[in-house]
Amino acid sequence: MDTISLTAIISVLLLAIGIVLTIVSARLRKESEDRMTLLPGSGFMLSQQETKRWAWLGELLHDLSSEFYGAAVTTLLLGVVLVVAQRSESENARKHELVLQMASSNSAAAEIAVRQLAALGWLYDGTLSGAWLVGANLEGIRLQLGEDFAYDPVTGIIRVTSAGPTVNFYNANLDAANLRRVEFLGANLGEAFLESADLEEADLRGANLVGAYLFDANLEKTNLNSVILDETTTLPDGTKWTPDTDMTRFTDPDHPQFWRSDDPDSPAYRGDPQQP
């Protein structure tokens, strides 16, 4: 039996007892009043002391009925509070479980977690803020699940036709995460830790990268149109973004100064045979 059912039963019992006490107390007080109206010498007149006793008992039962009413309401409210707390605890545990699954190096498992988070509305409500997603394999996963897409059969391009809610990765740790071809349209990546993250061909259009740490991240062919950056954003080469920064040297492999990392552990490592 769950908590709400148990508290409901207890509340009903307390309420029933209160009603019975109210009825009994009312009858006792009524009988006491009736007896007090009888004339002396009628043979039915109670002594003054006995009449007061009946009246006192009626008042006592009346007071007790009020206590039972209050107890019934209190029990019911307590049950509601407990149920809300239990559901909140269960919800938080489920969120934690899905975030852990999302951090999996198995892209299939991570995608299942993403879809469940989206279905429950937790992909956009701040659940992922500060999430620990080190080494997560989110390759090819569409995180912007709330928008509509139109497929062009001629070009084979899928275009966004209307924007939905944005995924919130504020202050999330995505260190060394595989984010290739991930769609981060309008995502909040403010102050996110993206060191050595592989964002090759990812779609970050309109994403918030204010304060993001992108040191040694791979931005090759990443779509950075309309991204939001400021002087607190750390770029892959370790420098801070400025209004004069040419971001294409991080994204365009044909750029004469296309940046590559000297760190063998970076997905943008210049010596990686997969890199140009």
C-alpha positions as a Markdown table, in Angstrom:
| # | Residue | x | y | z |
|---|---|---|---|---|
| 1 | Met | 0.0 | 0.0 | 0.0 |
| 2 | Asp | 1.5 | 3.4 | -1.0 |
| 3 | Thr | 1.8 | 6.4 | 1.3 |
| 4 | Ile | -1.1 | 8.4 | -0.1 |
| 5 | Ser | -3.5 | 5.4 | 0.3 |
| 6 | Leu | -2.4 | 4.8 | 3.8 |
| 7 | Thr | -2.7 | 8.4 | 4.9 |
| 8 | Ala | -6.1 | 8.6 | 3.1 |
| 9 | Ile | -7.4 | 5.6 | 5.1 |
| 10 | Ile | -6.1 | 7.0 | 8.4 |
| 11 | Ser | -7.6 | 10.4 | 7.6 |
| 12 | Val | -11.0 | 8.8 | 6.8 |
| 13 | Leu | -10.9 | 6.9 | 10.1 |
| 14 | Leu | -10.0 | 9.9 | 12.1 |
| 15 | Leu | -12.8 | 11.9 | 10.3 |
| 16 | Ala | -15.3 | 9.1 | 11.0 |
| 17 | Ile | -14.4 | 9.1 | 14.7 |
| 18 | Gly | -14.7 | 12.9 | 14.8 |
| 19 | Ile | -18.2 | 12.7 | 13.2 |
| 20 | Val | -19.3 | 10.0 | 15.7 |
| 21 | Leu | -18.0 | 12.1 | 18.6 |
| 22 | Thr | -19.8 | 15.1 | 17.3 |
| 23 | Ile | -23.1 | 13.3 | 17.1 |
| 24 | Val | -22.7 | 11.7 | 20.5 |
| 25 | Ser | -21.7 | 15.0 | 22.1 |
| 26 | Ala | -24.6 | 16.8 | 20.5 |
| 27 | Arg | -27.1 | 14.2 | 21.8 |
| 28 | Leu | -25.6 | 14.4 | 25.3 |
| 29 | Arg | -25.8 | 18.2 | 25.4 |
| 30 | Lys | -29.3 | 18.1 | 24.0 |
| 31 | Glu | -30.4 | 15.5 | 26.6 |
| 32 | Ser | -28.8 | 17.6 | 29.4 |
| 33 | Glu | -30.6 | 20.7 | 28.2 |
| 34 | Asp | -33.9 | 18.8 | 28.0 |
| 35 | Arg | -33.6 | 17.4 | 31.5 |
| 36 | Met | -32.7 | 20.8 | 32.9 |
| 37 | Thr | -36.0 | 22.1 | 31.6 |
| 38 | Leu | -38.1 | 19.5 | 33.5 |
| 39 | Leu | -40.0 | 20.9 | 36.5 |
| 40 | Pro | -38.9 | 19.8 | 40.0 |
| 41 | Gly | -41.0 | 17.0 | 41.4 |
| 42 | Ser | -41.7 | 15.5 | 38.0 |
| 43 | Gly | -39.8 | 12.4 | 39.0 |
| 44 | Phe | -37.4 | 12.7 | 36.0 |
| 45 | Met | -35.4 | 15.7 | 37.2 |
| 46 | Leu | -31.7 | 14.9 | 37.5 |
| 47 | Ser | -29.8 | 16.4 | 40.3 |
| 48 | Gln | -27.9 | 19.6 | 39.4 |
| 49 | Gln | -24.6 | 17.7 | 39.8 |
| 50 | Glu | -25.6 | 14.9 | 37.4 |
| 51 | Thr | -26.9 | 17.4 | 34.9 |
| 52 | Lys | -23.5 | 19.2 | 34.9 |
| 53 | Arg | -21.8 | 15.9 | 34.4 |
| 54 | Trp | -23.8 | 15.1 | 31.3 |
| 55 | Ala | -23.1 | 18.6 | 30.0 |
| 56 | Trp | -19.4 | 18.3 | 30.7 |
| 57 | Leu | -19.2 | 14.9 | 29.0 |
| 58 | Gly | -20.9 | 16.4 | 25.9 |
| 59 | Glu | -18.4 | 19.3 | 25.8 |
| 60 | Leu | -15.5 | 16.9 | 26.2 |
| 61 | Leu | -16.6 | 14.8 | 23.3 |
| 62 | His | -17.2 | 17.9 | 21.2 |
| 63 | Asp | -13.7 | 19.1 | 21.9 |
| 64 | Leu | -12.3 | 15.6 | 21.1 |
| 65 | Ser | -14.2 | 15.6 | 17.8 |
| 66 | Ser | -12.5 | 18.9 | 16.9 |
| 67 | Glu | -9.1 | 17.3 | 17.7 |
| 68 | Phe | -9.9 | 14.3 | 15.5 |
| 69 | Tyr | -11.0 | 16.6 | 12.6 |
| 70 | Gly | -7.7 | 18.5 | 12.9 |
| 71 | Ala | -5.8 | 15.2 | 13.1 |
| 72 | Ala | -7.5 | 14.0 | 9.9 |
| 73 | Val | -6.6 | 17.1 | 8.0 |
| 74 | Thr | -3.0 | 17.1 | 9.4 |
| 75 | Thr | -2.5 | 13.4 | 8.4 |
| 76 | Leu | -3.8 | 14.0 | 4.9 |
| 77 | Leu | -1.6 | 17.0 | 4.4 |
| 78 | Leu | 1.4 | 15.1 | 5.8 |
| 79 | Gly | 0.7 | 12.3 | 3.4 |
| 80 | Val | 0.6 | 14.7 | 0.5 |
| 81 | Val | 4.0 | 16.2 | 1.6 |
| 82 | Leu | 5.5 | 12.7 | 1.9 |
| 83 | Val | 4.3 | 11.7 | -1.5 |
| 84 | Val | 5.6 | 14.9 | -3.1 |
| 85 | Ala | 9.0 | 14.3 | -1.4 |
| 86 | Gln | 9.1 | 10.7 | -2.4 |
| 87 | Arg | 8.3 | 11.5 | -6.0 |
| 88 | Ser | 10.9 | 14.3 | -6.0 |
| 89 | Glu | 13.5 | 11.9 | -4.6 |
| 90 | Ser | 12.6 | 9.3 | -7.2 |
| 91 | Glu | 12.7 | 11.9 | -10.0 |
| 92 | Asn | 16.1 | 13.1 | -8.9 |
| 93 | Ala | 17.4 | 9.5 | -8.8 |
| 94 | Arg | 16.0 | 8.9 | -12.3 |
| 95 | Lys | 17.6 | 12.1 | -13.6 |
| 96 | His | 21.0 | 11.1 | -12.1 |
| 97 | Glu | 20.7 | 7.6 | -13.7 |
| 98 | Leu | 19.9 | 9.1 | -17.1 |
| 99 | Val | 22.7 | 11.6 | -17.0 |
| 100 | Leu | 25.2 | 8.9 | -16.0 |
| 101 | Gln | 23.9 | 6.8 | -19.0 |
| 102 | Met | 24.3 | 9.9 | -21.2 |
| 103 | Ala | 27.9 | 10.0 | -20.2 |
| 104 | Ser | 28.4 | 6.5 | -21.6 |
| 105 | Ser | 31.2 | 5.9 | -24.2 |
| 106 | Asn | 28.5 | 3.7 | -25.9 |
| 107 | Ser | 26.7 | 6.1 | -28.3 |
| 108 | Ala | 23.6 | 3.9 | -28.5 |
| 109 | Ala | 23.2 | 3.9 | -24.7 |
| 110 | Ala | 23.9 | 7.7 | -24.7 |
| 111 | Glu | 21.2 | 8.3 | -27.4 |
| 112 | Ile | 18.6 | 6.3 | -25.5 |
| 113 | Ala | 19.3 | 8.5 | -22.4 |
| 114 | Val | 19.1 | 11.7 | -24.4 |
| 115 | Arg | 15.7 | 10.6 | -25.9 |
| 116 | Gln | 14.4 | 9.7 | -22.4 |
| 117 | Leu | 15.6 | 13.0 | -21.0 |
| 118 | Ala | 13.9 | 14.9 | -23.8 |
| 119 | Ala | 10.6 | 12.9 | -23.4 |
| 120 | Leu | 10.5 | 13.8 | -19.7 |
| 121 | Gly | 11.4 | 17.4 | -20.4 |
| 122 | Trp | 14.7 | 17.2 | -18.6 |
| 123 | Leu | 16.9 | 18.0 | -21.5 |
| 124 | Tyr | 15.9 | 21.6 | -21.4 |
| 125 | Asp | 15.1 | 22.4 | -17.8 |
| 126 | Gly | 18.6 | 22.7 | -16.4 |
| 127 | Thr | 19.0 | 19.1 | -15.4 |
| 128 | Leu | 22.2 | 19.0 | -17.5 |
| 129 | Ser | 23.6 | 22.1 | -16.0 |
| 130 | Gly | 26.9 | 21.2 | -14.3 |
| 131 | Ala | 26.5 | 17.6 | -15.5 |
| 132 | Trp | 29.6 | 15.4 | -15.5 |
| 133 | Leu | 29.8 | 14.1 | -19.1 |
| 134 | Val | 33.5 | 13.4 | -19.4 |
| 135 | Gly | 34.3 | 11.1 | -22.3 |
| 136 | Ala | 30.6 | 10.9 | -23.3 |
| 137 | Asn | 30.1 | 9.6 | -26.8 |
| 138 | Leu | 27.2 | 11.7 | -28.3 |
| 139 | Glu | 28.4 | 11.4 | -31.9 |
| 140 | Gly | 25.6 | 12.2 | -34.3 |
| 141 | Ile | 23.0 | 12.6 | -31.6 |
| 142 | Arg | 20.4 | 15.4 | -32.2 |
| 143 | Leu | 20.1 | 17.2 | -28.9 |
| 144 | Gln | 17.8 | 19.9 | -30.3 |
| 145 | Leu | 14.7 | 17.6 | -30.2 |
| 146 | Gly | 12.0 | 20.2 | -30.0 |
| 147 | Glu | 12.3 | 21.6 | -33.6 |
| 148 | Asp | 10.8 | 20.6 | -36.9 |
| 149 | Phe | 12.9 | 19.6 | -39.8 |
| 150 | Ala | 12.4 | 19.6 | -43.5 |
| 151 | Tyr | 14.3 | 17.2 | -45.8 |
| 152 | Asp | 15.4 | 18.4 | -49.2 |
| 153 | Pro | 15.5 | 15.3 | -51.5 |
| 154 | Val | 17.6 | 17.2 | -54.1 |
| 155 | Thr | 20.4 | 18.4 | -51.8 |
| 156 | Gly | 19.9 | 15.8 | -49.1 |
| 157 | Ile | 20.1 | 18.5 | -46.6 |
| 158 | Ile | 17.9 | 18.6 | -43.5 |
| 159 | Arg | 16.9 | 22.1 | -42.6 |
| 160 | Val | 15.5 | 23.5 | -39.4 |
| 161 | Thr | 12.1 | 24.9 | -40.0 |
| 162 | Ser | 11.2 | 26.1 | -36.5 |
| 163 | Ala | 13.1 | 26.2 | -33.3 |
| 164 | Gly | 12.1 | 24.4 | -30.1 |
| 165 | Pro | 13.4 | 24.5 | -26.6 |
| 166 | Thr | 17.2 | 24.6 | -26.2 |
| 167 | Val | 19.3 | 22.1 | -24.5 |
| 168 | Asn | 20.9 | 23.4 | -21.3 |
| 169 | Phe | 24.5 | 22.4 | -20.8 |
| 170 | Tyr | 25.5 | 25.4 | -18.7 |
| 171 | Asn | 28.7 | 24.7 | -16.7 |
| 172 | Ala | 28.6 | 21.0 | -17.8 |
| 173 | Asn | 31.8 | 19.0 | -18.0 |
| 174 | Leu | 32.2 | 17.6 | -21.5 |
| 175 | Asp | 35.9 | 17.0 | -21.3 |
| 176 | Ala | 37.1 | 14.8 | -24.1 |
| 177 | Ala | 33.5 | 14.1 | -25.1 |
| 178 | Asn | 32.8 | 12.8 | -28.6 |
| 179 | Leu | 30.4 | 15.4 | -30.0 |
| 180 | Arg | 30.9 | 14.8 | -33.7 |
| 181 | Arg | 28.0 | 15.9 | -35.8 |
| 182 | Val | 25.9 | 16.7 | -32.7 |
| 183 | Glu | 23.3 | 19.3 | -33.2 |
| 184 | Phe | 23.6 | 21.9 | -30.6 |
| 185 | Leu | 21.3 | 24.5 | -32.2 |
| 186 | Gly | 20.8 | 27.3 | -29.7 |
| 187 | Ala | 22.2 | 25.2 | -26.9 |
| 188 | Asn | 23.3 | 26.9 | -23.7 |
| 189 | Leu | 27.0 | 25.9 | -23.3 |
| 190 | Gly | 27.9 | 28.9 | -21.2 |
| 191 | Glu | 30.9 | 28.1 | -19.0 |
| 192 | Ala | 30.9 | 24.5 | -20.2 |
| 193 | Phe | 34.2 | 22.6 | -20.0 |
| 194 | Leu | 34.9 | 21.3 | -23.4 |
| 195 | Glu | 38.6 | 20.7 | -23.3 |
| 196 | Ser | 39.7 | 18.2 | -25.9 |
| 197 | Ala | 36.1 | 17.7 | -27.0 |
| 198 | Asp | 35.6 | 16.5 | -30.6 |
| 199 | Leu | 33.1 | 18.9 | -32.2 |
| 200 | Glu | 33.9 | 18.0 | -35.8 |
| 201 | Glu | 30.9 | 18.8 | -38.0 |
| 202 | Ala | 28.8 | 19.7 | -35.0 |
| 203 | Asp | 26.1 | 22.3 | -35.5 |
| 204 | Leu | 26.4 | 25.0 | -32.9 |
| 205 | Arg | 24.3 | 27.6 | -34.7 |
| 206 | Gly | 23.1 | 30.2 | -32.2 |
| 207 | Ala | 24.7 | 28.4 | -29.2 |
| 208 | Asn | 25.8 | 30.3 | -26.2 |
| 209 | Leu | 29.6 | 29.8 | -25.6 |
| 210 | Val | 30.1 | 32.6 | -23.2 |
| 211 | Gly | 32.7 | 31.5 | -20.7 |
| 212 | Ala | 33.1 | 28.1 | -22.4 |
| 213 | Tyr | 36.5 | 26.4 | -22.2 |
| 214 | Leu | 37.4 | 25.0 | -25.6 |
| 215 | Phe | 41.1 | 24.4 | -25.1 |
| 216 | Asp | 42.4 | 21.7 | -27.5 |
| 217 | Ala | 38.9 | 21.1 | -28.8 |
| 218 | Asn | 38.4 | 20.0 | -32.4 |
| 219 | Leu | 36.2 | 22.5 | -34.3 |
| 220 | Glu | 36.9 | 21.3 | -37.8 |
| 221 | Lys | 33.9 | 22.0 | -40.0 |
| 222 | Thr | 31.9 | 23.0 | -37.0 |
| 223 | Asn | 29.0 | 25.3 | -37.8 |
| 224 | Leu | 29.5 | 28.4 | -35.6 |
| 225 | Asn | 27.0 | 30.7 | -37.3 |
| 226 | Ser | 25.5 | 33.2 | -34.9 |
| 227 | Val | 27.2 | 31.6 | -31.8 |
| 228 | Ile | 27.5 | 33.9 | -28.8 |
| 229 | Leu | 31.1 | 34.4 | -27.6 |
| 230 | Asp | 32.8 | 36.9 | -25.4 |
| 231 | Glu | 36.2 | 37.7 | -23.9 |
| 232 | Thr | 35.7 | 34.9 | -21.3 |
| 233 | Thr | 35.5 | 32.2 | -24.0 |
| 234 | Thr | 38.7 | 30.2 | -24.2 |
| 235 | Leu | 39.5 | 29.1 | -27.8 |
| 236 | Pro | 41.2 | 25.8 | -28.8 |
| 237 | Asp | 44.6 | 27.4 | -29.0 |
| 238 | Gly | 44.3 | 28.7 | -25.4 |
| 239 | Thr | 43.6 | 32.3 | -26.4 |
| 240 | Lys | 40.6 | 34.3 | -25.4 |
| 241 | Trp | 38.0 | 35.3 | -28.0 |
| 242 | Thr | 38.0 | 38.9 | -29.2 |
| 243 | Pro | 35.8 | 40.7 | -31.8 |
| 244 | Asp | 38.7 | 40.5 | -34.2 |
| 245 | Thr | 39.1 | 36.7 | -33.8 |
| 246 | Asp | 38.9 | 34.8 | -37.1 |
| 247 | Met | 37.0 | 31.6 | -36.0 |
| 248 | Thr | 37.4 | 30.1 | -39.5 |
| 249 | Arg | 41.0 | 29.2 | -38.7 |
| 250 | Phe | 39.6 | 26.7 | -36.2 |
| 251 | Thr | 36.8 | 25.4 | -38.5 |
| 252 | Asp | 38.0 | 25.6 | -42.1 |
| 253 | Pro | 40.6 | 23.0 | -43.0 |
| 254 | Asp | 41.4 | 25.1 | -46.1 |
| 255 | His | 42.3 | 28.1 | -44.1 |
| 256 | Pro | 46.0 | 29.0 | -44.6 |
| 257 | Gln | 46.4 | 29.2 | -40.8 |
| 258 | Phe | 44.1 | 26.3 | -39.9 |
| 259 | Trp | 44.9 | 25.5 | -36.3 |
| 260 | Arg | 45.9 | 22.1 | -35.2 |
| 261 | Ser | 47.0 | 20.9 | -31.7 |
| 262 | Asp | 50.4 | 19.7 | -30.7 |
| 263 | Asp | 48.9 | 17.5 | -28.0 |
| 264 | Pro | 48.6 | 13.8 | -29.1 |
| 265 | Asp | 45.6 | 13.4 | -26.8 |
| 266 | Ser | 43.7 | 16.2 | -28.5 |
| 267 | Pro | 41.1 | 15.2 | -31.2 |
| 268 | Ala | 42.6 | 18.2 | -33.2 |
| 269 | Tyr | 46.2 | 16.7 | -33.0 |
| 270 | Arg | 48.1 | 17.7 | -36.1 |
| 271 | Gly | 49.8 | 14.3 | -36.3 |
| 272 | Asp | 46.5 | 12.3 | -36.3 |
| 273 | Pro | 46.3 | 10.5 | -39.6 |
| 274 | Gln | 42.6 | 11.2 | -39.6 |
| 275 | Gln | 43.3 | 14.9 | -39.7 |
| 276 | Pro | 44.3 | 16.7 | -42.9 |
